[in-house]
């Protein structure tokens, strides 16, 4: 049997209400050469039972302990044999033709990365959720092979950290040793940033191929005090990694791209509702200059008045 073209990696944790719909959206794809890898991260609901009802349909790994999403996605990458990697969250969906469209776009230009749009499934109405935040057509154009300076420019303007919003060549991940940080949250921020510094070409599909669900109980929308502290610690670690990468890069366009994301993380950390003494820890990041901080302050003031 020939190797699959696309490896789809799905981490699961306590998603009994959604996982079968997610799996069905993958198994009903119009494209056939798909390797589906599902890793359950120690679910305490009926998710493992539901996954076992599909013997032979996909590679299933059942963890006894909860390792968190970064470690689980890394397990999936270790098992993947496809030319391309596509991540899907277990409460989200792919439209039926998604993989077929993405492979056609990637193969046409032999691109390292394929970007695409997503629709939002709002289980509960979240007031600060922008409906069109996953539509990148205001920056990106179809049938354009982005490389060089043009690639860096559009990556800066259309950046989103979710690894579910692009398909990439596995060779780029392997050769660049791109893996998720383990034991923290918001691990996507580091993974996507490092990957984007390694890709040499990108194409864009102006279609909503992914359906993303927002849930009040999900990691994306949890705003408890404990979660805020976890976010602070995790983002600090990610910012440390970014500063190291920033110093390792030589090309001005690459450094500008990374610095932009560093400032975004730093600004978010400044505004997190955590004790003031914790925010003082941010002064250790010398790469964020006084001028940078003043510009961030000005930008926030402008946003309040708009």
Secondary structure, 3 states (H helix, E strand, C coil): CCCCCEEEEEEECCCCCCHHHHHHHHHCCCCCCEEEEEEEECCCCCHHHHHHCCCCCCEEEEECCCCCHHHHHHHHHHHCCCCEEEECCCCCEECCCHHHHHHHHHHHHCCCEEEEEEEEEECCCCCCCCCCCCCCCCCCCCCCCECHHHHHHHHHHCCCCCHHHEEEEHHHHHHCCCCCCCCCCCCHHHHHHHHHCCCCCEEEEEEEEEEEEECCCCCCCCCCHHHHHHHHHHHHHHHHHHHHHHHHCCCHHHHHHHHHHHHHHHHHHHHCCCCHHHHHHHHHCCCCCHHHHHHHHHHHHHHHHC
